[in-house]
């Protein structure tokens, strides 16, 4: 009788341990799913942030649609992992964005290096997201490459425009050294870019002409100042006003 009681107790303990173990595994699995779900939401929010930033720099509905689809892909993946009660908020965000599309104030003028760097970072992130979307088969390879080249061209135009305008501004301030640096960098961007488009060579030639005019003006200004200085020390016949100078003697102090 005592033997049977002992066996029953041992079996009860084993069953309790098995149940506890299974419960622990289930809890661990739930925690893992919740963690993955949070990462998916974080990823979706990162995509959305890039989408919003990109949409203020370029008019590109096709690229927007791919980023939106990639954003929704993350949300659907989360729905497959865990029960959610806030998915509708994400879908509503998409609807609101699409309703506003076409009314965004696109930035066409980058004013300084900080804005240029932000634009470069935004387009780089967008390009990486397009590659990731291609790997998820949300866009085909040809379309992906076309969109990425569209981003590259837009960034090139924005950078060249910015440095050309900064060069113009420096020239107006009579700072030819700074102006030349901006013009040279604008030309460098165009020359080193492997993108081919109509008017590229004309753009390079125009910037070169601006720099030459600026340099010519600077030289002329320098010569003019030299002549003015000489006029102060010579009479109308070009003879030094200072007799010591005319005699070749230097003044001592």
Residue pairs with C-beta under 8 A, 6 or more apart in sequence:
33 81
33 82
34 82
36 78
36 81
37 78
37 81
37 82
37 84
40 74
40 75
40 77
40 78
40 81
41 74
41 75
41 78
43 74
44 71
44 74
44 75
44 78
44 90
47 67
47 70
47 71
47 74
47 129
48 71
48 93
50 67
50 122
50 125
50 126
50 129
51 64
51 67
51 68
51 71
51 97
53 118
53 122
54 60
54 63
54 64
54 67
54 122
54 123
54 126
55 64
55 101
55 104
56 104
56 105
56 106
56 107
57 106
57 107
57 119
57 122
57 123
57 154
57 158
58 106
58 150
58 151
58 154
59 104
59 106
60 147
60 150
60 151
60 154
61 101
62 143
62 147
63 126
63 130
63 147
63 150
63 151
64 101
66 129
66 130
66 133
66 138
66 139
66 147
67 126
67 129
67 130
67 133
68 94
68 97
68 98
69 133
69 138
69 139
70 129
70 132
70 133
70 136
70 138
71 90
71 94
72 90
72 91
72 94
73 136
73 138
75 87
75 90
75 91
78 84
78 87
79 87
107 115
107 119
108 158
108 161
109 161
109 162
109 165
110 116
110 119
110 158
110 159
110 161
110 162
111 162
112 162
112 166
115 162
116 158
116 159
116 162
119 155
119 158
119 159
120 155
120 159
123 151
123 152
123 154
123 155
126 151
127 148
127 151
127 152
130 139
130 144
130 147
130 148
131 144
131 148
133 139
133 144
134 140
134 141
134 144
139 147
149 195
152 193
152 195
153 195
153 197
156 189
156 190
156 193
156 195
159 186
159 189
160 186
160 189
160 190
160 203
163 182
163 183
163 185
163 186
163 189
164 182
164 183
164 186
164 207
164 210
166 178
166 182
167 178
167 179
167 180
167 181
167 182
167 183
167 186
167 207
167 210
167 211
167 214
168 179
168 210
169 179
170 176
170 178
170 179
170 182
171 179
171 210
171 214
174 221
176 214
176 215
176 217
176 218
179 211
179 214
180 211
180 214
180 215
183 207
183 208
183 210
183 211
183 214
184 211
186 207
187 204
187 207
187 208
190 200
190 203
190 204
190 207
191 204
233 240
233 241
233 242
233 245
234 240
234 241
235 241
239 246
240 246
242 251
244 250
244 251
